[in-house]
Amino acid sequence: MSKWKLSHISAGLTAVTVGYSSSVVIIIDVARKAGASDDMVVSWLFALGLGMGITCILFSWLSKLPVVTAWSTPGAAFLLTSIGDYRLSEAIGAFIVCALLSLITAQSRSLLRQISRIPPAISSALLAGILLPICLAIFSDVNEAPYLVAFFIAAYLVGSRLFPRYLMLLLLVMSVGISLVIGSSNEFVSLPNDSSMMATDVVLDASSVFALPAPIWVTPTFSLSAAVGLAFPLFLITTLSQNLPGIAIHHAHGYTPDHKPILSGIAIVQAVLAPFGGFTFNLAAITAALCMGEQADSDKSQRYRAAIAAGLAYLLMGFMASVVVALFVSMPSIIIHLLAGLALLATLQGAVVRAMEVESHRAPALLTMLCTASGFSLFSMTSAVWGLGLGLLLLYIQKKPAP
């Protein structure tokens, strides 16, 4: 009988850490710009942790496949530029409308069948394009902190040789430990503009940092302007930039779950938790890959346990929302770059190999990877969507007989 392994826990913890550390600051800023109070910011993070934890555990356990969910980082980036134009109650109403649109879309099996027909080379190239900028960021801080970068790379090289199964756990422990030492140093910290408006008021109150979060209900109001200006773009961005790559990544790793009940359940959870700050939930892309590779378990059928471990970590993060704010807002950006990049190197390698396996698919796969890695956004759609579309278009053109 298969048992839990330390690699399941380390993969799940690293997936959650990478997901939180890369975008939790954006979530806090979005909540602030929406008009949320300090307690409401904590409520948002609690609702998000609760929703992601429940969906990860439930769907991974039922399907016995690794199902990792996340909040929509592209969606949060969109909200950051738009949510300030609406009242908080209107924004909450828009989150519910977005959930209903997602629920309706999830009922279309024909759409899911079309997505399932994406060639493995293209879906692997999509994953590689998503991962490439993150892995390149390993070396982006060499000039500012060469010794720290060298230390992490040395740990990666030694760990890859001596204990590859637990390498991610080592990187995770190192990241947290070093962050506690240098987290308060301005030399390494890089926060977005207007960071003084975001988290400092929340994290400096020691009496509230270790308190259990309290969910705060905001009664939604519905307006046509918020539905058009917030709900529909948020739905479109989340569907195309998160759920579609999430489905493709499942297929790239050889998993073929029935996505209709999964996406439907995620949409229902969003509708329930939206009044408390759960603005979006969707299939994860980057962090999901951490729970689907060899590093999670050599036995492909047991990797769902890593996704369950991620769900438990999400729940823990939710109940520790105040501490999460204090920890991740102060985590130096260089540590985030190193942890995410090194943890995803093996996944990037596998994706590149799969993308280039079929000779006739190499050119479309390369176009998909490069376009996705470029990171541009056009017409509220990210480079991942454009990369997937261009790759499929080139594949179609190549299959057409010459005139």
N, C-alpha and C positions, 0 to 999 in steps of 0.2 A: 504493500500500500504506500502510495506516495506521501511524503511528508513535507512540511514547510521547511524551507532552507533560508539561510541568512541572505543568500543572493536575492530571494524574492523580496525580502524586507529592504535591502539596500537599493534595489532597483526602484521599488515603490517610493521610498523616501527621497531618492535623488530626483525622480520625476516630479514629485511635488515641490521639492526645493527649487529646482530649475524653473518650474512654472511660476511659483510665487515670486522668486527673486527677480525674474525678468520683467514683471509687469504689475506687481502689487502697488508700486508707487503711483502708477497711472490710475489704478482703481481708486486709490485714496483721493487723488486729485479730481477725478470725475465726480465722486461723491460730494466733495467740497463745492465744486462748481455747480452741482445740482441744488445746493442749498442745504445739505445735510449738516447737522450738528456733530460735535465730537462723538457723542454716544451713537448717533446714526451711522457714522463711519464704521465704528466697531460692529454695528448691526449688519451693515452691508457685508463685511468680511465674514461674519458668522453665518449669514445666509448662504453666501457663496461656498464656504467650506462645507456646510451641511448638505447643500444640494449636490456638490461634486462627490462628496463622500458616499451619500446614499446611492447615487446613480452608478458609481464605479463598483461598489460592493454588490449591489443588486444584480446588475446586468452581467457582470463577470461571473458571479456565482451561478446564475441561471443558465447562461450559455456555455460555461466552462471555457470561455475564450477571453483574452485580455481586452476589456472594454474600459478605456480611460477617458474621462470627461474633463472639461476645463471651462473656464470662462472665456469669452471671446476677446482676445487682446486687440485684434483689428477693430472689433466693435467698440471696445473701450477707447481706442485712439480716435475713432469717429466721434464718440460722445464727448470727448474732451474738447472738441472744437465747436460743438453744437448744443450741448445740453444747457448751457447757461442762458439760452434764449427762452427757456420754458420754466414754468413753476415746477417744484419738486413733485407735486401730486400729478401734474401732466406727464412728467417723465416716467413716473411709476405706471401710469395708465398706458404709456407707449410700450413699456416693457411687457405688459400683459398682452397688448395687441400683437407685439412681435412673437410672443409665445404661441398665440393662436394661429398666426400665419405659419409658424414652423410646424405646428400640429397638423394643419391642413396639408402642407407639403409632404409630410412624412407618410401620408396615406397613399401617395402615388407610387405604386410599385413599378410602374413603367419607367419613372425617372431613376429609381434605384437600380433597375435592370440595365439601363443605359450606362450608369456609372460603373456597374460591375463589368461592363465590356471593355473598359479601359485596359489596354495592354499592360502587362507587368513592367515592361521597359519604361513606359511613360509614367506610371505611378511611382516607380522607383526613382526616376529622374526628378519627379516632383518632390519627393522626400529629400533627395540629395540637394536640390536647389534650396529647400527650406533650411537644411542643416549647414550648408557650406558657409554662409556668412557667420554663423555662430561659431563654427570651428576655426575660421580665420581669425576671429576675435581673440583667440588664445595669444596671438602675437601682437595684438594692437597696442598693448601697454608696455612693450619691451623697453622703450626709451625712458618711460617714467619709473618703472620698477623692475629692472632687469633681474635682480636677485630673487625677487618673489616669483617671477615667471619661471626662472630657472629651477627654483625649488619645486614648484608644482610639476614641471615637466620631468624632473628627475624622479619625483615620487611616482609619476605615471609610468616611466620606463622601468623602474625597479618593480613596481607592483604588477605590471603586465607580465613580467618574467616569473616572479615568485608566487603571487597570489592573485591571478587574473579574475577569479570569480568574485573576489571581495574588493576589487580595485575601486569601485564606485563608492563603497562605504568608507574607504580610506579618504578619498577626495572629499566626501561629505563632511567627515569629522574634521579634516584639515580646514575646510572652508569656514565652518562655524567657529572653530578655535581661533584661527587667525583673524577672523572678523571681529571677535570679541576683543582682540588685542589692538587692532589698528582701526576699528570701526569709527572711532571718534576723531581720527586724524584727517584733516582736510586735504592732506597730500594725496590721498587715494580716492576720496569720496567724490562722486560726480552725480549730482542730482539734477533733474530737469529744471528749467527756468521756473521762477516763482515757487521754488520748493519751500520757502519760508511760509507760504500760504497753505501748505499741505499737511504735514504730519507733526511738526514740532509741538503744536499745541496739544496733540493727542499723547505723544510719547513721553512728555516731560512730567506728566502728572503721575507720580509714583503710586498714589493710592488707587488709581484706576487701572494701572498696567496689568496687575495680577488678578483683577476681578473677573468673574465669569461674565461673558457677554450677555446682554439682554436684548432680545429681538424687539425692534421698535416698528410698529405698524404705521404705515402712511396710507391713508385712504386715497385710492387712485381717482383721478378725474380724467375723462376722455374728451379729446378735442380733435377735430379734423386736422388742424395744423400740426399737432404733435404726432398724429398717426402718419401723416405724409412726411413730416420733417425729421422725425426720430424713428418711429416704429418700422416703417418700410425699409429705409436704408440700413438700419441695424439688422433686420431680418435678412436682407439681401447679402450684406457683407458677411454675416455669420454663416449663412448657408453656403455661399460660394467659397469663402476663404477659410472656413473651419470644418464644416461637416463634410464637404466634398473631399478635401485632402485627408480628413480622418478616415473616410471610407476607403479612399485609395491606398492609404497606408496599411489598413487591414489587409487589403488584397495583395499589397506588395510583400507582406510577410506570410502570405498563404492562408489567411483566415477569411472565411466567408460567412459571417453571422447574418441573420435576418435583421437588417437595419430598420425595418419598419417599426417594430415594437420598441426598439431602443430609442430611435429618434422621437417617437411618440411619447415615450415615458419621460425623456429629457425635457420635451416641451411642456408636459404637464407639471413637472417639478418647477420649471421656470415660472409658470403661471401662478403656482401656489406661493412661491417664495419671492416673487417680484415686489410685493408691498413691503417686504423687509429689506430689500436691497439686492435681491438676486436678479441682476439685470439681464444676463444671458447664461445659458449652459449649452454646451455642444460637445461633439466628439473632439478629443484632443488630437493634435497632429505631432508636433515635435516631442512632447513629453510622453505620448503614447508609445513612441518608438523605443523608449528606454525599457518598457515592460514587454516588448515583443521580440527582443533579440537574444542571442546566445548568452549574453551576460546575465539575463534574468534567470534562465534555466536552460540546460542543454536539451531537456525534454520539452518539445514544443507544446505538448498537451498540458503541461503544468505551469505555463507562463501566466495563466489567468490569476494565479496566486499573487503575482507581482502587482497586478492591477487592483486586487483586493487590498493588498498592503498599501497601495497608493490611496485607496478609498479611506482606509483607517487613518492614514496620515492626514488626509483632507479633513476628516472629522476632528482630529486633534487640533489641527490648525484653526478650525472654526471655533472650537471651545477656548482656544488660546488667542483669540483675535486681537486682543489688546497687546499681548506680548509679540504677536506676529508683526503688528505695526511697528513696534519699537525695534525689533530685530532686523527686519528686512529693509526698512527705510534707511537704517544706518549702515547696512552692509556695503562695503566698498565695491564700486563697480568693477574693479579689476578682479576681485574674487568671483563675482558673478560670471565674468567673461571666462575665467579659467575653469570654473566648475562646470559650466554648461558646455564649453568647447571640448574639454578633455573627456567628459562623460559621453559625448555623442560621436567621438571619433570612430569607434568601431561600427556604429550604426551608419555613419556616412560611408565608410569603406564598403560595407555590404550593399548599400543602395547604389553606389557607383558601379560595382561589379554587375549587379542585376540589370542596371540600365543599359550596359554595353554588351550583354550576352548575345543578343540576336543582332546579327550584322545589319539586316535591313531596317532595324529600328533605331540604330545608333544616332543617325542625324536628327530625327525627331526628338529622341531622348535628350541629346545634347542641347538642342534649342530650348526644350522645356526646362532643363536644369539651369542654363545660363539666364534665361528670362526670369525664372523664379528667384534665382540668387541675386538678381539686380536690385530687388527690393522697392521698385517704384510702385506708385498707385495712380490709377487713371480711371476716372468716372466711378469713384468709390469702390473700385475692385483692385485687389492687390496683385502683385506680380505673379503670385502662385496661380491665380485664375487665368491670367493672360498666358502664362507659360504653358499651362495645361491645354488651353485652347489652341495656341500656336503649334504645339507638338502634335496634337491630334489632326490639325489642319494639314501639316506637312506630311503626316503619315497617310492621310487620305489622298493627297496629291500624288504621292509616290506610288500608291496602289492603282491609280488611274492609268490606263494604257496610253502610251504616247500616240499622238495624232499621226 
